Amino acid sequence: MKWETRVTQLLGIKYPIIQGGLAHLAYSELASAVSNAGGLGQVTAMSLESPEALKEEMRKVKKLTDQPFGVNFAIGQHNKRFESFVEAALEEDMQVATITGGNPKAVIDLLEGTNVKKLVLVAAKRQAVKAEELGADAVMVVGQEGGGHLGRDDVGTMVLVPQVVDVVSIPVIASGGIGDARGLMAALSLGAEGVEMGTRFIATKECVHAHESYKRALVEGSETDTVIIKRSLGAPARALANTWTDRILHLEKENIGYEGLKDFISGQTNMKYIHKGEVDNGYAWAGQVLGMIKDIPSVETLLSSMISEAEEIRRKWQQ
């Protein structure tokens, strides 16, 4: 069966499946595996130490795959150093840029006049409309089920995606709560032309930077084992519930602001859990889709089984 959509055409990929940016986890091993399996893999720019480190990571991906891959730029409110990383990625012939966690205008402006495809993560209709006006080639629409940073409106993927489809002319990619063939087919039914998956790709063999304790938590947990932190900062994000997130939520009730919270929500604290497996000394992002994760397959096995099962769903629909 053909899986051609405007997203596959835009990105030059076989299947309309995109790997999320995954801070501190999306490196050459995972990105190349996803691209080789027919999706779009990504490397996470802002988790790397320097622009030169990003260039080196991109070179590693190119040695492992000849397929397209993307570079994610998470331009959070407390991270202002993305310009030099964008320039470095351009020097390495970046093909696709995904922009998350902030106003995409500055990155889009830096990409003006290039052939780089620009995908912008949005969590509301108004953001999607603005992204198209700014020059985005597609929008990735994340519902409140997703892991990591979300929108402020607590709108689910099933409700948000079709509304965005109705107000933009560029392709829509659904994100949040998607981890198998049923999610892919549901997203296409809603009018999306592709899906982005984050949490599901963490629980794969090629996500080598994720500690086994983290992967095990994703397999053993349920959809109720996550919490939203950072609401008090206006930047809500979904993480695995643990003693550390309990502390964060307690501190947020005291309205201590970013300065009081920064040591608890830093990237270094995140890496204590996800890299070192210190489950009580850090936090880890995860979406509600973790309730559907039952194994840790290779990326190739994950995508091939998704497509096979999706094609079976198509056949049932045609009966």
VOFI-376435 format. One record per residue: z, y negated, x negated of N, C-alpha, C, O in turn. Coordinates in steps of 0.1 Angstrom, whole numbers, padded with zeros to 4 digits, always signed. Each point is the difference from the previous one (the first is absolute). Layout:
<vogus>
ZYXZYXZYXZYX ...
</vogus>
This chain:
<vogus>
+0000+0012-0008+0000-0012+0008+0000-0013-0009+0006+0000-0010 -0013-0010+0015+0000-0012-0007+0012-0008+0002+0006-0001+0011 -0001-0006-0021+0012-0008+0001-0003-0015-0004+0009-0007-0005 -0021+0003+0008-0004-0013-0004+0005-0011+0010-0003+0002+0012 +0009-0012-0017+0005-0011+0008-0003-0013-0008-0005+0002-0012 +0007-0013+0017-0002-0012-0008+0009-0001-0012-0003-0006-0010 +0015+0013+0011+0009+0001-0011-0006+0008-0012+0001-0004-0011 -0006+0016+0015-0006+0008-0011-0012-0007-0006-0002+0001-0012 -0006-0008+0020-0011-0007-0005+0004-0011-0009-0006-0002-0011 +0016-0005+0015+0005-0012-0008+0005+0004-0013-0003-0006-0010 +0010+0017+0010+0007+0004-0013-0007+0011-0008+0003+0003-0011 -0014+0003+0017-0007+0010-0007+0007+0013-0002-0001+0006-0010 +0009-0002+0021+0008+0012-0001-0005+0010+0011-0007-0004+0009 +0011+0016-0010-0004+0011+0008+0008+0000+0014-0006+0002+0010 +0019-0003-0012+0008+0000+0012+0008-0013+0002+0003-0007-0010 -0001+0003+0022+0007-0013+0003+0015+0001-0002+0007-0003+0010 -0003+0007-0022+0015+0001-0002+0003-0007-0013-0006+0002-0011 +0016-0011+0012+0004-0008-0012+0014+0002-0003+0009+0001+0008 -0006+0000-0021+0013+0002-0005+0007-0014-0001-0006-0009-0005 +0018+0008+0009+0008-0012+0000+0003-0005-0014-0002+0008-0010 +0006-0020+0009+0002-0006-0013+0012+0006-0008+0000+0000-0012 +0011+0004+0019+0011+0008-0005+0005-0006-0013-0003+0005-0011 +0011-0015+0012+0007-0007-0012+0007+0010-0009+0007+0009+0005 -0010-0009-0018+0006+0008-0010-0004+0015+0001+0006+0008-0007 -0016-0005+0015-0004+0014+0002-0015+0002-0001-0005+0011-0004 -0003-0021+0008-0014+0001+0001-0007-0003-0014-0003-0011-0003 +0002+0022-0005-0006-0002-0013-0013+0010-0001-0004+0005+0010 -0001-0004-0022-0013+0007-0002+0000+0014+0006-0010+0004+0005 +0021+0004-0007-0001+0014+0004-0002+0001+0016-0008+0008+0004 +0015-0016+0003-0001+0000+0015-0013-0006+0004-0007+0005+0009 +0004-0017-0014-0012-0007+0004-0013+0008-0002-0008+0001+0009 +0007+0005-0021-0012+0008-0003-0001+0012+0009-0011+0004+0004 +0023+0002-0001+0000+0012+0008-0005-0003+0014-0008+0008+0006 +0012-0019+0000-0004-0004+0013-0015-0003+0000-0007+0004+0010 +0003-0012-0020-0015-0003+0000-0008+0012-0002-0011+0002+0006 +0015+0008-0015-0007+0012-0002-0001+0009+0013-0009+0007+0002 +0019-0009+0006+0001+0008+0013-0008-0006+0011-0001+0006+0011 -0005-0018-0013-0008-0006+0010+0005-0012+0006-0007-0007+0008 +0020+0003-0011+0006-0012+0006-0001-0011-0010-0008+0000-0010 +0016-0011+0012+0001-0011-0009+0014+0000-0006+0009-0003+0006 -0008+0006-0019+0012-0001-0007+0002-0014-0005-0009-0008+0000 +0022+0005-0003+0003-0013-0005+0011+0000-0011+0008+0009-0001 -0009-0019-0008+0011-0002-0010+0007-0013+0005-0006-0009+0005 +0019+0009-0008+0009-0011+0004+0001-0010-0012+0006+0003-0010 -0012-0015+0012+0000-0009-0011+0013-0006-0004+0004+0000-0011 +0004-0005+0021+0011-0008-0002+0012+0009-0005+0011-0006-0004 -0012+0019+0004+0011+0008-0005-0002+0002-0015+0009+0005-0007 -0020-0009+0001-0003+0002-0014+0006-0012-0008+0001-0011+0005 +0001+0014-0018+0007-0010-0008-0008-0013-0003+0006-0010-0002 -0019+0012+0001-0008-0011-0005-0015+0002+0005-0003+0011+0004 -0005-0022-0004-0014+0002+0003-0007+0010-0009-0009+0007+0005 +0013-0006-0017-0006+0010-0009+0003+0014+0004-0008+0009-0001 +0020-0007+0006+0004+0013+0005-0008+0004+0012-0003+0011+0002 +0000-0021+0006-0009+0003+0012-0014+0004-0005-0005+0010+0006 +0000-0017-0015-0013+0004-0005+0000+0014-0006-0010+0007+0002 +0020-0004-0009+0001+0014-0006+0001+0010+0011-0006+0011-0001 +0014-0014+0012+0001+0010+0011-0013+0002+0007-0004+0011+0004 -0004-0022-0002-0013+0001+0006-0009+0008-0009-0009+0008+0005 +0010-0009-0018-0009+0008-0009+0004+0015+0001-0009+0008+0000 +0022-0005+0002+0004+0014+0002-0006+0005+0013-0005+0012+0000 +0004-0020+0010-0005+0005+0013-0015+0003-0002-0005+0011+0005 -0002-0019-0012-0015+0001-0002-0003+0013-0009-0010+0006+0002 +0020-0002-0010-0002+0012-0008+0002+0013+0009-0005+0011-0003 +0012-0013+0014+0003+0011+0009-0008+0001+0012-0001+0011+0007 -0007-0021-0003-0008+0000+0011-0012-0010-0002+0001-0010-0006 -0012+0014+0012-0012-0009+0000-0001-0006+0014-0011-0006+0003 +0021+0008+0006-0001-0005+0014+0007-0014+0001+0008-0004-0009 -0011-0003+0019+0007-0013+0002+0015+0001+0001+0005+0010+0006 +0002-0020-0011+0015-0001+0002+0003-0015+0002-0007-0009-0004 +0019+0007+0009+0005-0014+0002+0011-0004-0008+0006+0009-0007 -0003-0022+0007+0012-0005-0007+0008-0008+0010-0006-0009+0007 +0019+0012-0006+0008-0006+0010+0008-0012-0006+0006+0002-0011 -0006-0013+0017+0008-0012-0004+0010-0003+0010-0003-0006+0011 +0016+0009-0014+0011-0003+0009+0005-0013-0003+0008-0001-0010 -0011-0009+0017+0003-0014-0003+0012-0005+0008-0001-0008+0008 +0013+0014-0011+0012-0003+0007+0005-0014-0002-0005-0007-0009 +0014+0003+0017+0005-0014+0000+0007-0003-0013+0002-0012-0004 +0003+0022-0003+0007-0002-0013-0008+0004-0012+0006+0002-0011 -0019+0000+0013-0008+0005-0011-0012-0009-0001-0009+0001+0008 +0008-0010-0018-0010-0010-0001-0010+0002-0011-0008-0010-0003 +0008+0021-0003-0008+0002-0013-0013+0008+0002-0005+0005-0009 +0000-0005+0022-0012+0009+0002-0013-0005-0006-0009+0008-0002 +0008-0021+0000-0013-0006-0004-0006+0007-0013-0012+0004+0000 +0021-0002-0010-0005+0006-0012-0004+0015+0002-0008+0005-0008 +0015+0001+0017-0003+0014+0003-0014+0001+0007-0008+0010-0003 +0005-0019+0012-0013+0000+0007-0011-0002-0010-0010+0007+0000 +0012-0016-0010-0010-0003-0010-0002+0012-0009-0011+0003-0004 +0022+0004+0001-0001+0012-0008-0008+0011+0007-0009+0006-0006 +0012-0004+0019-0007+0010+0007-0015-0003+0001-0009+0009+0000 +0005-0022+0002-0014-0004+0000-0007+0003-0013-0011+0004+0000 +0019-0005-0011-0006+0003-0013-0003+0015-0002-0009+0004-0007 +0016+0004+0015-0002+0014+0000-0009+0005+0012+0000+0011+0004 -0008-0021+0001-0010+0003+0011+0007+0006+0013-0005+0010+0005 +0016-0016-0001+0006+0004+0013-0010+0000+0011-0008-0010+0001 +0008+0021+0007-0009+0001+0011+0006-0004+0014-0006-0006+0008 +0019+0009-0007+0007-0002+0013+0014-0006-0003+0007+0006-0009 -0004-0016+0016+0014-0006-0002+0007+0001+0014-0006-0004+0010 +0018+0009-0010+0008-0001+0012+0011-0010-0002+0006+0000-0011 -0003-0008+0021+0010-0011-0002+0011+0002+0011-0003+0001+0012 +0015+0001-0017+0011+0003+0009+0012-0010-0003+0001-0005-0011 +0008+0004+0021+0012-0007-0003+0001-0015+0000+0010-0006-0005 -0021+0000+0009+0000-0015+0000-0013-0006+0004-0009+0007+0004 +0008-0020-0004-0012-0007+0003-0012+0004-0010+0002-0003-0012 -0013+0009+0017-0010+0004-0009-0009-0010-0006-0008+0003-0008 +0009-0016+0013-0009-0010-0004-0002-0002-0015-0012-0001-0004 +0022+0001-0003-0001-0002-0015-0008+0011-0007-0008-0003-0008 +0011+0015+0012-0008+0011-0006-0014+0000+0005-0010+0001-0008 +0007-0004+0021-0014+0000+0005-0007-0011-0007-0012+0001-0004 +0018-0013+0001-0006-0011-0007-0004+0004-0014-0011-0004-0005 +0020+0012-0002-0003+0004-0013-0012+0010-0001-0007+0001-0010 +0004+0006+0022-0010+0010+0000-0013-0006+0006-0011+0007+0001 +0011-0020+0002-0012-0007+0005-0012+0001-0010+0002-0002-0012 -0013+0006+0017-0012+0001-0008-0002+0014-0007-0009+0002-0008 +0019+0007+0010-0001+0013-0005-0005+0010+0011-0001-0004+0011 -0002+0016-0015-0003+0011+0009+0011+0008+0004-0001+0011+0007 +0014-0015-0010+0011+0008+0003+0003+0000+0015-0001-0010+0007 +0003+0022-0002+0003+0001+0014+0015-0003+0002+0009+0005-0007 -0006-0013+0017+0014-0005+0002+0006+0005+0013-0005-0002+0011 +0015+0010-0012+0008+0006+0011+0013-0006+0001+0008-0001-0010 -0004-0004+0021+0013-0008+0002+0009+0008+0010-0005+0003+0011 +0017-0001-0015+0010+0006+0009+0006-0010+0009+0004-0010-0004 -0005+0013+0017+0006-0009+0010+0009+0008+0010-0001+0012+0001 +0010-0019+0005+0009+0006+0010+0000-0007+0013+0010+0001+0008 -0020-0010-0005+0000-0007+0012-0015-0005+0002-0008-0001-0009 +0005-0001+0022-0014-0004+0004-0003-0013-0008-0011-0002-0005 +0020-0008+0006-0003-0013-0006-0003+0001-0015-0008-0007-0006 +0015+0017-0001-0002+0002-0014-0014+0006-0003-0007-0004-0009 +0003+0012+0018-0013+0007-0001-0012-0011+0002-0009+0000-0008 +0011-0008+0018-0010-0011+0002-0001-0009-0012-0011-0004-0004 +0023+0000-0001+0000-0009-0012-0006+0007-0012-0008-0006-0008 +0011+0019+0006-0006+0007-0011-0015+0000+0000-0007-0002-0010 +0001+0004+0022-0014+0000+0002-0006-0014-0003-0010-0001-0007 +0017-0009+0012-0004-0014-0003+0000-0003-0015-0009-0007-0005 +0018+0013-0002+0001-0003-0015-0010+0008-0008-0003-0004-0011 -0004+0014+0017-0010+0007-0007+0003+0015-0002-0007+0006-0008 +0017-0001+0014+0003+0015-0002-0012+0008+0005-0006-0004+0010 +0003+0015-0016-0010+0009+0004+0005+0010+0010-0008+0006+0007 +0021-0003-0007+0006+0009+0010+0015-0003+0000+0005-0006-0009 +0001+0010+0020+0015-0002+0001+0006+0014+0002-0005+0008+0007 +0016-0007-0014+0009+0012+0002+0011-0004+0009+0008-0009-0004 -0006+0016+0015+0009-0005+0010+0012+0010+0000-0001+0012+0003 +0013-0017-0007+0011+0009-0001+0010-0002+0012+0004-0012+0003 -0001+0023+0003+0010-0001+0011+0014+0002-0005+0002+0003-0012 +0008-0005+0020+0014+0001-0004+0005+0013-0004+0011+0002-0006 -0019+0009+0008+0003+0013-0005-0001+0002-0015+0006+0009-0006 -0014-0018+0000-0003+0001-0014+0012-0001-0009+0010-0005+0003 -0012+0010-0016+0010-0002-0010-0003-0013-0008-0011-0005+0000 +0021+0001-0007-0001-0012-0008+0000-0013+0009+0005+0000+0011 -0012-0010-0015+0000-0013+0007-0008+0000+0012-0012+0005+0000 +0017-0010+0011-0006+0000+0013-0001-0014+0006+0004-0010-0007 -0008+0009+0019+0000-0013+0007+0013-0003+0006+0009+0009+0000 -0008-0021+0005+0013-0004+0006+0001+0003+0015+0011-0002+0006 -0022+0007+0000+0000+0000+0015+0003+0014+0005+0001+0002+0013 +0001+0008-0021+0004+0014+0004-0010+0005+0010+0004+0006+0010 -0017-0007-0012-0010+0005+0008-0006+0013-0006-0003+0000-0012 +0002+0010+0020-0004+0013-0005-0015+0001-0002-0008-0008+0005 +0003+0017-0013-0014+0002-0004-0009+0002+0012-0010-0006+0001 +0015+0014+0009-0008+0003+0012-0003-0012+0008-0010-0001+0006 +0019-0008-0006-0001-0013+0008-0008-0010-0008-0008-0008+0005 +0011+0007-0018-0006-0011-0008-0014+0002-0004-0008-0009+0001 +0004+0021-0005-0014+0003-0005-0010-0004+0010-0009-0008-0003 +0009+0012+0016-0011-0004+0009+0000-0014+0003-0011-0006+0002 +0022-0001-0003+0000-0014+0003-0007-0008-0012-0007-0010+0002 +0010+0015-0014-0007-0006-0011-0015+0003+0000-0008-0009-0003 +0004+0021+0007-0014+0003+0001-0007-0009+0010-0012-0004-0002 +0019-0001+0012-0006-0009+0010-0002-0014-0005-0007-0007+0006 +0014+0003-0016+0000-0014-0004-0007-0003-0014-0001-0011-0004 -0003+0022-0003-0008-0003-0012-0013+0008+0000-0002+0009+0008 -0007-0014-0016-0013+0007-0001-0001+0009-0012-0009+0009-0001 +0018-0011-0009-0001+0009-0012+0007+0013+0003+0008+0001+0010 -0010+0009-0018+0006+0013+0002+0015+0000+0000+0006-0008-0008 +0000+0016+0016+0015+0001+0001+0004+0014-0006-0006+0010+0004 +0016-0010-0012+0006+0013-0006+0014+0001+0006+0008-0009-0002 -0005+0020+0008+0014+0002+0006+0009+0005-0011-0003+0009-0008 +0016-0014+0009+0010+0005-0010+0013+0000+0007+0003-0008+0010 +0006+0017-0014+0013+0001+0007+0001+0012+0009-0006+0000+0011 +0013+0010-0015+0002+0012+0008-0011+0010-0001-0001+0009+0009 -0008-0010-0018-0011+0009-0001+0001+0009-0012+0002-0005-0012 -0003+0018+0014+0002+0009-0011-0008+0013+0002+0002+0009-0009 -0010-0007+0019-0007+0012+0002-0013-0003+0008-0003-0011+0003 -0004+0022+0001-0013-0002+0007+0002-0006+0013-0009-0008+0005 +0020+0011+0002+0002-0006+0013+0002-0015-0001-0005-0008+0009 +0011+0003-0019+0002-0014-0002-0014-0007-0003-0003-0011+0005 -0005+0018-0013-0013-0005-0004-0009-0001+0013-0006-0011+0002 +0006+0021+0006-0008+0000+0012+0005-0010+0010-0008-0006+0008 +0021+0005-0007+0006-0010+0009-0004-0014-0004-0003-0009+0009 +0003+0006-0022-0003-0013-0005-0015-0003+0004-0003-0011+0004 -0006+0021-0006-0014-0003+0003-0002-0002+0015-0008-0008+0004 +0016+0015+0004-0001-0002+0014+0005-0014+0005-0005-0005+0010 +0014-0001-0018+0004-0013+0003-0010-0011-0004+0002-0012+0002 -0012+0016-0009-0010-0010-0005+0001-0003-0015-0009-0007-0005 +0019+0013-0002+0000-0002-0014-0012+0008-0006-0005+0010+0006 +0002-0013-0018-0011+0007-0007+0004+0007-0013-0008+0003-0009 +0021-0002+0008+0006+0007-0012+0015-0001+0001+0006-0007+0009 +0001+0014-0017+0015+0000-0001+0005-0002-0014-0007+0003-0010 +0018-0009+0009+0007-0001-0013+0013+0008+0002+0007-0001+0010 -0004+0010-0021+0012+0007+0000+0008-0002-0012-0006+0000-0011 +0019-0003+0012+0009-0002-0011+0009+0011-0003-0001+0007-0010 +0011-0006+0019+0011+0010-0001-0006+0014-0002+0005+0008-0009 -0016-0004+0016-0005+0013-0001-0005+0003-0014+0001+0012-0004 -0007-0022-0002-0005+0002-0014+0011+0002-0010-0003+0005-0011 +0015-0010+0014+0011+0001-0010+0003+0015-0001+0003+0005-0011 -0003+0002+0022+0003+0014+0000-0012+0009-0004-0004+0008+0008 -0002-0011-0019-0011+0008-0006+0003+0003-0014+0008-0007-0007 -0015+0017+0002+0002+0004-0014-0004-0011-0010+0006-0002-0011 -0017-0006+0014-0005-0010-0009+0008-0013+0000-0003-0008-0008 +0013+0007+0017+0008-0012-0001+0011+0003-0010+0012+0003+0004 -0015-0002-0016+0008+0005-0011+0012-0009-0003+0010+0005-0006 -0011-0017+0009+0011-0009-0003+0012+0000+0010+0010-0005-0002 -0013+0012+0014+0011+0001+0010+0009+0012-0004-0005+0011-0002 +0018-0013+0001+0009+0010-0003+0000+0011+0010-0002-0003+0012 +0005+0015-0016+0001+0011+0010+0010-0002+0011-0002+0005+0011 +0013-0012-0014+0010-0002+0010-0006-0009+0011+0004+0001+0012 -0012-0011-0016-0007-0008+0010-0010+0008+0008+0001-0001+0013 -0009+0009-0019-0009+0008+0008+0007+0009+0009-0004+0002+0011 +0015+0004-0016+0008+0009+0008+0006-0007+0012+0000+0006+0011 +0004-0018-0013+0006-0008+0012-0011-0002+0010+0003+0000+0012 -0015-0002-0016-0011-0002+0010-0003+0013+0007-0004-0001+0012 +0004+0012-0018-0003+0013+0006+0012+0004+0010-0003+0005+0010 +0015-0007-0015+0011+0004+0008+0005-0009+0011+0008+0003+0008 -0012-0016-0009+0005-0010+0009-0007+0000+0013-0010+0007+0002 +0015-0015+0008-0006-0001+0013-0004-0015+0002+0004-0009-0008 -0011+0007+0019-0004-0014+0003+0011-0009+0003-0002-0012+0000 +0014+0017+0002+0012-0009+0002+0007-0003-0013+0011-0007+0000 -0016+0011-0011+0007-0001-0013-0004-0012-0008+0000+0000-0012 -0005-0011+0019-0004-0012-0007+0008-0012+0007+0004+0001+0011 -0003-0012-0019+0005-0012+0006-0008-0012-0005-0008+0001-0009 +0010-0012+0016-0007-0012-0004+0009-0009-0007+0011-0004+0005 -0014+0000-0018+0008-0009-0008-0008-0013-0001-0012-0001+0003 +0019-0009-0008-0006-0013-0004-0004-0008+0012-0008-0010-0001 +0013+0013+0013-0003-0008+0012+0005-0014-0002-0006-0010+0004 +0018+0009-0010+0006-0013-0002-0008-0010-0009+0002-0012+0000 -0011+0018-0008-0008-0008-0009-0014-0003+0006-0008-0006-0006 +0006+0011+0019-0013-0002+0006-0011+0009-0005-0012-0003+0001 +0016+0014-0008-0009+0009-0006+0004+0014+0003+0003+0008-0010 -0003-0004+0023+0005+0014+0003-0008+0011-0007-0012-0001-0001 +0019+0011-0003-0006+0011-0007+0007+0013+0004+0012+0000+0001 -0019+0011+0000+0006+0013+0004+0002+0009-0012-0009+0002-0008 +0022+0003+0007+0004+0008-0012+0007+0012+0005+0005+0001+0012 -0004+0009-0020+0009+0012+0003+0014-0005+0001+0005-0008-0008 +0002+0013+0018+0014-0003+0003+0008+0007-0010-0001+0012-0002 +0010-0019-0005+0010+0006-0010+0011-0010-0001+0001-0010+0006 +0009+0014-0015+0011-0009-0002-0004-0013-0006+0007-0010+0003 -0017+0009-0010-0005-0013-0006-0005-0009+0011+0003-0012+0000 -0011+0017+0009-0005-0008+0011+0011-0004+0009+0000-0011+0006 +0011+0019-0004+0011-0003+0007+0007-0013-0006+0004-0009+0007 -0004+0009-0020+0006-0012-0007-0008-0012+0002+0005-0011+0003 -0018+0013-0004-0010-0012+0003+0002-0006+0014+0001-0012+0001 -0001+0021+0008+0002-0004+0014+0013-0007+0003+0001-0010+0007 +0010+0015-0014+0013-0007+0001-0001-0014-0006+0006-0009+0006 -0012+0008-0017-0001-0013-0007-0009-0010+0008+0003-0012+0001 -0013+0018+0006-0008-0009+0008+0007-0006+0012-0002-0011+0004 +0011+0019+0001+0009-0006+0011+0008-0012-0004+0004-0008+0008 -0001+0008-0021+0008-0011-0006-0009-0013-0003+0005-0010-0005 -0018+0012+0007-0009-0011-0002+0001-0007-0014+0001-0012-0001 -0002+0021-0009+0002-0005-0014-0014-0004-0006+0000-0005-0011 -0011+0007+0018-0013-0005-0004-0005+0008-0012+0005+0010-0004 -0017-0015-0001-0007+0008-0010+0008+0001-0013+0000+0010-0006 +0006-0021+0002+0008+0000-0013+0011+0010+0001+0003+0007-0010 +0003-0005+0021+0011+0010+0001-0006+0014+0001+0008+0010-0003 -0020-0008+0008-0006+0013+0002-0009+0005-0011-0002+0012-0001 -0002-0021-0008-0011+0003-0009+0002+0012-0009-0009+0007-0003 +0022-0005-0001+0003+0011-0009+0000+0013+0008-0002+0011-0006 +0003-0012+0019+0001+0013+0008-0014+0004+0005-0003+0011+0003 -0007-0021-0003-0013+0003+0005-0011-0001-0011-0012-0001+0004 +0016+0000-0016-0009-0002-0011-0009+0012-0002+0003+0011+0004 -0014-0013-0011-0009+0011-0004+0008+0010-0009-0003+0012+0001 +0012-0017-0010+0007+0009-0009+0009+0009+0008+0001+0012-0003 +0005-0017+0014+0009+0008+0008-0009+0010+0008+0005+0012+0002 -0016-0016+0002-0010+0009+0007-0003+0012-0009+0000+0011+0004 -0003-0014-0017-0004+0010-0009+0011+0010-0004-0002+0011-0004 +0015-0016+0005+0011+0010-0002-0001+0012+0009+0003+0011-0004 -0007-0014+0016-0001+0011+0010-0014+0007-0002+0000+0012-0003 -0011-0019+0003-0013+0007+0001-0004+0006-0013-0007+0010+0000 +0011-0016-0011-0004+0006-0013+0011+0009-0006-0003+0011-0006 +0016-0015+0007+0010+0008-0006+0008+0009+0009+0008+0008-0004 -0010-0009+0017+0006+0008+0010+0015-0003+0002+0008+0008+0005 -0004-0021-0008+0014-0004+0002+0001-0004+0015-0001-0012+0003 +0003+0021+0005-0001-0002+0015+0011-0009+0005-0001-0005+0011 +0012+0004-0018+0011-0009+0005+0001-0013-0008+0009-0008+0003 -0019+0006-0012+0001-0013-0008-0013-0008+0002-0003-0008-0008 -0005+0011+0018-0012-0008+0003-0005+0004+0013+0006+0007+0008 -0018-0013-0005-0006+0002+0013-0015+0005-0002-0006-0002-0011 +0000+0007+0022-0014+0005-0001-0007-0003+0013+0006+0002+0011 -0018-0007-0012-0007-0003+0012-0005+0013+0007-0003+0010-0007 +0002-0010+0020-0005+0011+0008-0003-0004+0014+0008-0008+0006 -0019+0013+0000-0003-0003+0014+0005+0011+0008+0004+0011-0004 -0004-0013+0017+0004+0010+0010-0008+0013+0000+0004+0010+0005 -0016-0011-0011-0008+0012-0001+0006+0011-0008-0005+0012+0000 +0016-0015-0008+0007+0011-0007+0004+0011+0008+0002+0011-0004 +0000-0013+0017+0003+0011+0009-0011+0010+0002+0003+0011+0005 -0015-0015-0009-0011+0009+0001-0004+0007-0013-0009+0009-0001 +0016-0013-0010-0003+0006-0013+0007+0012-0003+0013+0001+0001 -0020+0010-0003+0007+0013-0001-0003+0007-0014+0005+0011-0003 -0014-0017-0005-0003+0006-0013-0004-0010-0010-0001-0012+0003 -0002+0016-0015-0004-0009-0011-0013+0006-0006+0001+0007-0010 -0012-0009+0017-0013+0006-0005-0006-0009-0011+0004-0010-0003 -0015+0016-0002-0009-0009-0008-0007-0010+0009-0001+0003+0012 -0004-0014-0018-0007-0009+0008-0013+0006+0006-0003-0002+0012 -0003+0010-0020-0012+0007+0005+0003+0009+0012-0008-0001+0010 +0018+0008-0011+0004+0009+0012+0004-0009+0012-0004+0004+0011 +0011-0014-0013+0004-0009+0011-0012-0006+0007-0001+0001+0012 -0008-0007-0019-0012-0006+0006-0010+0010+0006-0005-0002+0011 +0003+0013-0018-0009+0010+0006+0006+0006+0013-0008+0003+0009 +0021+0000-0009+0006+0005+0012-0001-0010+0011-0002+0003+0012 +0005-0016-0015-0001-0011+0010-0014+0000+0006-0001-0001+0013 -0009+0001-0021-0014-0001+0005-0003+0013+0008-0007-0001+0011 +0010+0012-0015-0002+0013+0007+0006+0000+0014-0006+0003+0010 +0019-0008-0010+0007+0000+0013-0006-0011+0009+0000+0002+0012 -0004-0013-0018-0006-0011+0008-0013+0005+0006-0003-0004+0011 -0005+0012-0018-0012+0005+0005+0002+0009+0011-0008+0001+0010 +0019+0007-0011+0004+0009+0011+0003-0008+0013-0003+0004+0011 +0010-0015-0013+0003-0009+0011-0012-0005+0007-0002-0001+0012 -0008-0003-0021-0013-0005+0005-0006+0011+0009-0006-0003+0011 +0006+0015-0016-0007+0011+0008+0007+0002+0013-0007+0002+0010 +0020-0003-0009+0007+0001+0012-0003-0011+0010-0002+0003+0012 +0000-0015-0017-0004-0011+0008-0013+0002+0006-0003-0005+0011 -0006+0012-0017-0014+0002+0004-0001+0011+0010-0011+0002+0006 +0021+0006-0004+0000+0011+0010+0000-0005+0014+0000+0009+0009 
</vogus>
